[in-house]
Amino acid sequence: MRININRLKQDIETLGKIGYKEGKGITREAFTDAYAQGEAFVSRQMQSIGLAVRKDGLGNLYGRLKGEEGNPAILVGSHIDTVPGGGKFDGAYGVLAAIECLRTIKENGIKPFYDIEVIVFNAEEGEILGGTFGSRGLVGRVNFDDPAMEKLLLKLGLDPQAAKRTKLDSENTKCYLELHIEQGGVLEESSIPIGIVTGIVHTMRFKISVEGAANHAGTTPMQARDDALVKASRLINWVHDFSLEKGEGFVGTVGKIRVLPGAINVIPGEVHLYIEFRCIDEEKLRRAGMEIRDFARQLAKTKIRYVKKNRGISLNKRLQKMIENSCRELDLAYKYMPSGAGHDAASMGQVVPSAMIFIPSVGGISHNKDELSRWDDVEHGANVLLHTLLSLQTNPDQVLSGADGHC
């Protein structure tokens, strides 16, 4: 059994026009008119194949195909919001491929043992709510008692009390599956069409303030300067070299920097920079945190502050094996690999067995108007998802042993 790639392609192209501006890409952020239009399109696609459509208090959209009475549901989906100037595959592919899988199942007259519910998570990209809002809220990872959050939700048109009451019924959820573009270049470089995601990396962030002495750029001799930016540049180079030495699977980035006073004719007197490390190995990340503190202390007048840590997760191994078996059935090469980006599966995996399937991103490009995945790979990924869903239906006694939890 195979999905209809022409139908899936048409859906992706149609949704990709909503929020699109020539030369700038797609801007379809949550809580905007463009998002509402995109959501309405997805809802119509769900309804067209007879799915029961609903929304929850978090703004998540659902479309359910009923299985045999009294059985738990398989959740499958992703998100349709984009970053400003994003592409048409990130998130949207996983949602539309899930709908296409259910179309195919219905066309072939299959009555599923389990309910299958497509879920469109709200505000996955949404920086205003911290990202992965819909999935975090669903599994109890949002503080709805915070007055600032309540005020923000009201401003965005959500009922804070309804949001707070919305919880995933984990007892009646068998598992969660998410199909996604890789957003990196590993699969393309390896000429492998399918990635089986082992887990989602841990993230650690620091804010470092480096002090120097602001002074006149024309009258202060070079040997008499205490240039905060020069000292900060040593730290930036250290992060790059250190991360390279850690090897594959470890990345370090200085992505935000502020120089004060910020005038072309004044020696920088103060620099604030943000450093982020990501790794699937939590212990390696912990040691990296210690080492950057040690290095920063060597620079005079430097303060380092721990900002944030997002815990990663190991995804369900039995589901990974089922995805592998689907690849074998379809004669597709595959690679086990971690995800360097965060996804809704990281939230869902806290409470129910969860797994992810990746397809290649051309040039490793994502969050960009030039984001692209080849249609052959789009088809392969959707077929792997379809066969995994069918495998779960034909093996109703399969025990997935619950969420794997943190690494």
C-alpha positions as MATLAB code, in Angstrom:
seq = 'MRININRLKQDIETLGKIGYKEGKGITREAFTDAYAQGEAFVSRQMQSIGLAVRKDGLGNLYGRLKGEEGNPAILVGSHIDTVPGGGKFDGAYGVLAAIECLRTIKENGIKPFYDIEVIVFNAEEGEILGGTFGSRGLVGRVNFDDPAMEKLLLKLGLDPQAAKRTKLDSENTKCYLELHIEQGGVLEESSIPIGIVTGIVHTMRFKISVEGAANHAGTTPMQARDDALVKASRLINWVHDFSLEKGEGFVGTVGKIRVLPGAINVIPGEVHLYIEFRCIDEEKLRRAGMEIRDFARQLAKTKIRYVKKNRGISLNKRLQKMIENSCRELDLAYKYMPSGAGHDAASMGQVVPSAMIFIPSVGGISHNKDELSRWDDVEHGANVLLHTLLSLQTNPDQVLSGADGHC';
ca = [
       0.000    0.000    0.000;
       1.292    3.469   -0.930;
       0.190    7.073   -0.442;
      -0.760    9.261   -3.426;
       2.207   11.602   -3.834;
       0.437   13.857   -6.340;
      -2.326   14.502   -3.835;
       0.134   15.137   -1.007;
       2.196   17.433   -3.221;
      -0.898   19.467   -4.084;
      -1.773   19.845   -0.394;
       1.761   20.983    0.479;
       1.828   23.464   -2.403;
      -1.609   24.851   -1.519;
      -0.814   25.351    2.156;
       2.571   26.776    1.131;
       0.838   29.668   -0.631;
      -0.838   30.830    2.576;
       1.355   33.507    4.126;
       3.811   33.405    1.211;
       5.472   36.543   -0.168;
       7.606   36.445   -3.274;
      11.298   36.526   -2.418;
      10.603   36.474    1.317;
       9.180   33.027    1.996;
       6.243   32.041    4.204;
       5.274   33.939    7.339;
       2.441   32.037    8.983;
       2.898   32.654   12.679;
       0.421   31.395   15.259;
      -2.454   33.729   16.189;
      -2.313   35.600   12.871;
      -4.777   35.803    9.982;
      -2.437   33.725    7.823;
      -2.378   31.003   10.462;
      -6.184   31.015   10.707;
      -6.378   30.582    6.915;
      -3.882   27.714    7.017;
      -5.738   26.060    9.867;
      -9.028   26.370    7.970;
      -7.460   24.668    4.936;
      -6.181   21.770    7.059;
      -9.553   21.468    8.779;
     -11.284   21.202    5.382;
      -8.881   18.468    4.318;
      -9.681   16.553    7.504;
     -13.416   16.959    7.023;
     -13.218   15.923    3.372;
     -12.202   12.404    4.405;
     -14.691   12.142    7.222;
     -12.460   12.845   10.212;
     -14.103   14.156   13.383;
     -12.601   17.643   13.766;
     -12.236   19.578   17.015;
     -10.027   22.140   18.789;
      -8.867   22.159   22.393;
      -8.310   24.947   24.897;
      -4.690   25.360   23.790;
      -5.621   25.992   20.172;
      -4.495   22.555   18.974;
      -6.502   21.169   16.026;
      -7.491   17.488   15.799;
      -8.982   15.181   13.161;
      -9.912   11.666   14.353;
     -10.506    8.491   12.375;
     -12.489    6.093   14.541;
     -11.228    2.577   15.056;
     -12.838   -0.265   16.940;
     -14.767    0.837   20.008;
     -12.959    1.260   23.283;
      -9.381    1.282   21.999;
      -6.809    4.018   22.657;
      -5.726    6.471   19.972;
      -2.558    6.774   17.970;
      -1.660   10.458   17.672;
       0.233   11.584   14.583;
       1.043   15.077   13.397;
       3.216   18.170   13.758;
       2.595   21.929   13.299;
       1.700   24.369   10.514;
       3.033   27.646   11.917;
       6.281   28.981   10.458;
       9.100   31.269   11.441;
       9.080   34.626    9.626;
      10.260   33.969    6.076;
      10.167   30.190    6.482;
       9.591   27.316    4.068;
       6.674   25.077    3.115;
       7.900   21.754    4.530;
       8.836   22.408    8.170;
       5.960   21.078   10.273;
       3.341   21.267    7.523;
       4.750   18.151    5.847;
       4.140   16.028    8.933;
       0.531   17.227    9.263;
      -0.423   16.848    5.604;
       1.351   13.486    5.247;
      -0.591   12.212    8.263;
      -3.871   13.258    6.607;
      -2.783   11.586    3.360;
      -2.025    8.366    5.264;
      -5.566    8.335    6.661;
      -6.981    9.005    3.181;
      -5.067    5.996    1.915;
      -6.221    3.802    4.795;
      -9.867    4.734    4.162;
      -9.583    4.269    0.394;
      -8.341    0.755    0.971;
     -11.308   -0.080    3.162;
      -9.262   -0.634    6.314;
     -11.075   -0.310    9.636;
      -8.322    0.514   12.128;
      -8.121   -1.282   15.439;
      -6.983    1.917   17.164;
      -8.401    5.373   16.611;
      -5.911    7.480   14.647;
      -5.950   11.189   15.399;
      -4.063   13.807   13.404;
      -2.949   16.643   15.675;
      -1.835   20.116   14.614;
       0.056   21.632   17.536;
      -0.443   25.329   18.113;
       2.511   27.750   18.290;
       5.349   25.264   17.851;
       7.555   28.039   16.486;
       5.856   30.730   18.560;
       8.583   32.603   20.392;
       6.000   34.728   22.216;
       4.897   31.602   24.124;
       8.304   29.952   24.284;
       7.912   27.476   21.419;
       6.170   24.054   21.346;
       3.374   25.697   23.311;
       0.587   23.365   22.177;
       2.432   20.173   23.056;
       3.994   21.496   26.277;
       0.610   22.680   27.469;
      -0.943   19.331   26.625;
       1.508   17.440   28.857;
       1.459   19.909   31.755;
       4.705   21.757   30.990;
       3.279   25.294   30.939;
       2.722   27.345   34.103;
      -0.822   28.591   33.595;
      -0.890   30.022   37.137;
       1.586   32.715   36.115;
      -0.359   36.034   35.879;
       1.820   37.106   32.934;
       0.879   33.932   31.058;
      -2.809   34.477   31.805;
      -2.616   38.033   30.504;
      -0.781   36.916   27.362;
      -3.272   34.140   26.580;
      -6.177   36.581   26.896;
      -4.394   38.961   24.538;
      -3.954   36.113   22.032;
      -7.600   35.109   22.236;
      -7.286   31.960   24.357;
      -9.230   31.272   27.543;
      -6.591   30.728   30.281;
      -8.878   28.444   32.287;
      -9.727   26.322   29.239;
      -6.028   26.109   28.430;
      -5.242   25.033   31.975;
      -7.914   22.308   31.885;
      -6.634   20.863   28.602;
      -4.580   17.741   29.289;
      -3.538   14.746   27.217;
      -5.438   11.596   28.141;
      -2.298    9.457   28.305;
      -4.256    6.411   29.502;
      -6.166    6.425   26.221;
      -3.234    7.314   23.982;
      -1.184    4.456   22.571;
       1.654    6.517   21.091;
       2.666    9.618   19.155;
       4.374    9.655   15.735;
       5.866   12.678   13.973;
       7.179   12.884   10.417;
       9.463   15.857    9.776;
      12.159   17.201    7.528;
      15.627   16.801    9.028;
      16.506   20.531    8.932;
      20.155   19.517    8.653;
      22.433   17.938    6.075;
      23.260   14.501    7.524;
      20.823   12.437    5.451;
      21.537   14.236    2.188;
      25.295   13.956    2.664;
      24.889   10.237    3.370;
      22.449    9.716    0.446;
      20.042    8.053    2.887;
      16.305    8.752    2.472;
      15.068    8.029    6.009;
      16.267    9.039    9.459;
      14.997    7.155   12.499;
      15.290    9.615   15.372;
      16.832    8.170   18.532;
      16.274   11.237   20.664;
      16.167   15.002   20.869;
      19.227   16.797   22.157;
      19.638   18.563   25.493;
      20.239   22.326   25.318;
      22.214   24.503   27.736;
      22.500   28.297   27.506;
      24.640   30.891   29.255;
      24.792   34.677   29.288;
      28.317   36.018   29.676;
      29.160   39.641   30.424;
      32.688   40.818   29.672;
      33.813   44.170   31.092;
      36.527   46.412   29.749;
      37.047   50.171   29.738;
      35.280   52.442   27.256;
      37.545   55.193   25.959;
      38.232   57.387   22.958;
      39.113   55.270   19.920;
      41.452   57.910   18.483;
      43.451   58.991   21.510;
      43.896   55.727   23.441;
      47.084   53.838   22.392;
      46.623   50.173   21.504;
      48.822   48.989   24.365;
      46.758   51.011   26.869;
      43.370   49.590   25.920;
      41.086   47.273   27.866;
      38.835   46.291   24.960;
      35.895   44.160   26.112;
      35.168   42.970   22.567;
      38.709   41.677   22.085;
      38.351   39.638   25.271;
      34.914   38.415   24.187;
      36.305   37.329   20.809;
      38.662   34.931   22.601;
      35.624   33.358   24.214;
      33.791   33.108   20.891;
      36.763   31.368   19.284;
      37.058   29.059   22.293;
      33.396   27.967   21.922;
      33.976   27.142   18.253;
      37.208   25.196   18.795;
      35.923   23.444   21.914;
      32.774   22.260   20.111;
      34.799   20.926   17.184;
      36.991   18.948   19.578;
      33.931   17.360   21.204;
      33.151   15.628   17.928;
      29.988   14.615   16.107;
      26.754   15.260   17.944;
      28.011   18.250   19.957;
      27.443   21.833   18.787;
      28.200   25.218   20.310;
      26.940   28.573   19.090;
      27.341   32.242   19.978;
      24.231   33.594   18.288;
      23.537   36.835   20.108;
      25.950   39.588   21.108;
      25.573   43.174   22.358;
      28.444   45.653   22.406;
      28.318   48.768   24.601;
      28.402   51.680   24.173;
      28.117   50.601   20.540;
      29.712   53.622   18.880;
      32.223   53.375   16.038;
      34.610   55.816   17.716;
      34.493   54.332   21.227;
      36.459   51.332   22.496;
      33.944   48.687   23.626;
      33.595   48.856   27.396;
      31.113   46.043   27.857;
      29.991   42.997   25.866;
      27.073   40.667   26.550;
      26.905   37.408   24.629;
      24.725   34.312   24.705;
      26.241   30.857   24.299;
      24.316   27.688   23.548;
      25.509   24.082   23.673;
      23.487   21.113   22.361;
      24.193   17.417   22.742;
      22.278   14.144   23.091;
      24.688   13.100   25.866;
      23.584   14.955   29.010;
      26.783   14.180   30.915;
      28.926   15.567   28.087;
      26.808   18.711   28.175;
      27.233   19.034   31.947;
      31.011   18.815   31.607;
      30.951   21.423   28.838;
      29.151   23.780   31.206;
      31.917   23.356   33.763;
      34.658   23.923   31.193;
      33.173   27.137   29.813;
      32.919   28.504   33.348;
      36.589   27.685   33.913;
      37.641   29.417   30.689;
      35.478   32.489   31.298;
      37.044   32.970   34.739;
      40.437   33.331   33.051;
      39.230   36.515   31.337;
      39.429   39.544   33.622;
      36.148   41.146   34.709;
      33.933   38.428   33.278;
      30.615   37.253   34.722;
      28.859   34.091   33.570;
      25.224   33.334   34.282;
      23.399   30.092   33.631;
      20.287   31.026   31.649;
      18.356   27.945   30.641;
      18.484   24.221   30.135;
      16.021   22.307   27.971;
      16.190   18.613   28.707;
      16.243   16.348   25.706;
      14.626   12.958   25.489;
      15.263    9.432   24.269;
      12.462    8.346   21.945;
      10.741    4.966   22.217;
      12.981    2.123   21.031;
      10.151   -0.246   20.091;
       8.604    2.374   17.861;
      12.031    3.001   16.318;
      12.239   -0.713   15.510;
       8.786   -0.633   13.917;
       9.890    2.292   11.741;
      12.998    0.312   10.774;
      10.799   -2.641    9.782;
       8.673   -0.290    7.650;
      11.832    0.905    5.880;
      12.806   -2.699    5.210;
       9.345   -3.491    3.815;
       9.689   -0.534    1.451;
      13.326   -1.346    0.599;
      14.500    2.064    1.844;
      17.868    2.759    3.419;
      17.729    4.337    6.880;
      19.970    5.839    9.520;
      19.516    6.075   13.282;
      20.295    9.633   14.326;
      19.565   12.256   17.018;
      17.632   15.442   16.339;
      19.563   18.635   16.940;
      16.349   20.684   16.821;
      13.464   20.670   19.257;
      10.100   19.202   18.234;
       6.678   18.512   19.709;
       7.798   14.893   20.114;
      10.074   16.070   22.939;
       6.992   17.093   24.926;
       4.842   14.137   23.947;
       7.633   11.687   24.731;
       7.486   12.749   28.380;
       4.151   10.969   28.852;
       3.477    8.568   25.950;
       5.667    6.389   23.688;
       6.840    8.682   20.883;
       8.935    8.449   17.726;
      10.057   10.591   14.793;
      10.866    9.972   11.144;
      13.149   12.337    9.224;
      13.569   12.896    5.489;
      16.475   14.821    3.904;
      16.576   18.601    3.636;
      18.326   19.805    0.486;
      21.500   21.607    1.512;
      20.537   21.150    5.154;
      18.486   24.363    4.855;
      15.411   25.086    6.977;
      13.725   28.097    8.632;
      14.456   29.782    5.325;
      12.572   30.579    2.103;
      14.947   28.203    0.264;
      13.966   25.215    2.418;
      13.435   22.209    0.144;
      12.892   18.464    0.282;
      12.720   16.413   -2.904;
       9.347   14.907   -3.785;
      10.788   11.394   -3.916;
      11.903   11.797   -0.309;
       8.553   13.343    0.651;
       6.857   10.247   -0.769;
       9.265    7.845    0.938;
       8.743    9.424    4.347;
       4.952    9.393    4.050;
       5.007    5.739    3.020;
       7.181    4.835    6.010;
       4.681    6.638    8.252;
       1.799    4.798    6.574;
       3.405    1.388    7.021;
       4.232    2.146   10.654;
       0.602    3.098   11.302;
      -0.524   -0.113    9.605;
       1.946   -2.149   11.627;
       0.505   -0.728   14.837;
      -2.979   -1.721   13.633;
      -2.035   -5.252   12.657;
      -0.154   -5.848   15.908;
      -2.748   -4.632   18.433;
      -1.091   -6.503   21.290;
       2.220   -4.706   20.714;
       3.381   -3.333   24.081;
       5.409   -0.117   23.780;
       6.300    0.032   27.487;
       5.353    3.661   28.025;
       7.362    6.818   27.525;
      11.115    6.333   27.565;
      11.569    9.637   29.409;
      14.750   11.652   29.661;
      18.129   10.458   28.468;
];
